[in-house]
Amino acid sequence: MQNQKLHPVMLAGTGSDVGKSVLAAALCRIFLQDGYHPAPFKAQNMALNSYATPQGLEIGRAQAVQAEAAGVPCHTDMNPLLLKPCSDQTSQVVLNGKPIGNRDAWDYFRGKGFETLRTEVCAAYDRLASRYNPIVLEGAGSISEINLRDKDLVNLPMARHAGADVFLVADIDRGGVFASAYGSVVLQTPEDRKRIKGIIINKFRGDLRLFESGIRQMESLCGIPVLGVIPYYKDIHIEEEDSLELVQKQRAAVQGKVNIAVVLLRHLSNFTDFNMLERDERVNLYYTNNTDDLLKADIILLPGTKSTLDDLYELRRNGVAQAILRAHREGTMVMGICGGYQMMGREICDPEGVEGSLTRLPGLGLLPMQTVMQKEKVTRQVRFTFTGATGAGQGYEIHNGTTLPVEGETYTPFTRLEDGTPEGSMSGSRCVGTYIHGILDNPSVIDWLVAPYAGKKAVSSPDYAAYKEEQYNKLADHVRSHLNMPLIYQILTAHD
């Protein structure tokens, strides 16, 4: 274990989706490999894809992934403030792992409680920094949004509080890399400009030798070193937090595979539930809300959603609900997770308006269950057993609402938690629902799911934990080979 104290480092972006989250995971793994005890931190995150900590609290999925890369348990101090969008202008605010209400953008940024949020995120950072070395901070969006500088919790103001060295991440794949990097530097205050110690150019395609003069020009323009140019990769798979990644995913059925369709909901959340399934060589997994494509699937998965009632209403309006029911009648298996499970029941009621103005909708009627939304959110990690497998599986729950059997109906639970509590519901062998996110990270569940459709091809799903470890190491090797790590360590150990 390295005893040398490193400065905290912040990866700040010239814009959104430049690859900061994955590079932060890479640095966490590199520091771990080099004998340090790192941890990730993002003061404020906006994402629908969240995760439950061992304490049963909620954080952004990216920080859970970065914690895995760092080899440490995730904690709310790594992401004290999480915004979960409910609409274009409104988000649920999760503070230190617990929801504190919905806010529109104006109230959030200009409301009276904003400085209290700043105090909370700084306190979370201080607690984390007392336990780990170094802290790898992730910024958000662009660091040059000067109109929001006084309300910025996550970029340069957070770097000042932490005393962090800032590495600017620029995405060359988008074009305009010189203007975005130069503009991001010169638009900072003189104090903040001094904190930016280097530039990392991400997602490079082509021959790196052709960009050598570009590196020199960028260093001359910005007055700081280029720490590395990271080539674009396709053979390393790290869980992404942003549903924008879904644009890149397969969108149609194919022959010779078990075709599994994930219903593409407007408020889809926790799409990482299907990452391991997507890697299974027996499976072709695709995302769609096209009714014809749904009818071609062997299995239809109804995923989690931030707005169950709103998405259910939309499924009825666009004909997808009817297509799911028709497919099921014709032999397709339907599985729902979290909000998808709630949709599969007889009805969903929201008497307190937890999700919005819709107070009741009939469900798809595939399971003999009914759901009542509640203000108190369930967030916890769980272990479970289920019929069709030996040994225990694991996952996590993040949901509003309680789902119970309709009075007088026969009820068959899908799983049992380790304390014996029944969980989920199944009807026959082709209809199942569960609240457990990550249930499809368990090979036994995937094998059970695809076995009726996979023929005699006996291929077991891989060990997902071992697979992820392999990917973190591949990522670290790739990034390390293209970063000037000696210079980075020199920067992180320099005396102020």
Secondary structure, DSSP 8 states (H G I E B T S, - for coil): ---S----EEEEESSTTSSHHHHHHHHHHHHHHTT-B-EEE-SEEE-S-EEE-TTS-EEEHHHHHHHHHHTS---GGGS-EEEEESSSSEEEEEETTEEEEEEEHHHHHHSTTHHHHHHHHHHHHHHHHTT-BSEEEE--S-TT-GGGGGG-SSSHHHHHHHT-EEEEEEEGGGS-HHHHHHHHHHTS-HHHHHHEEEEEEEEE-S-GGGGHHHHHHHHHHHSS-EEEEEE--SS-------GGGGGGS--S--TTSEEEEEE--TTEE-GGGGHHHHH-TTEEEEEE--HHHHHT-SEEEE-EES-HHHHHHHHHHTTHHHHHHHHHHTT-EEEEETHHHHHTSSEEE-TT-SSSS--EEE---SSSEEEEEEEEEEEEEEEEEETT-SS-EEEEEEEEEEEEE-TT-----SEEETTS-EESEE-TTSEEEE--BTGGGSHHHHHHHHGGGSTT-------HHHHHHHHHHHHHHHHHHHB-HHHHHHHHH---
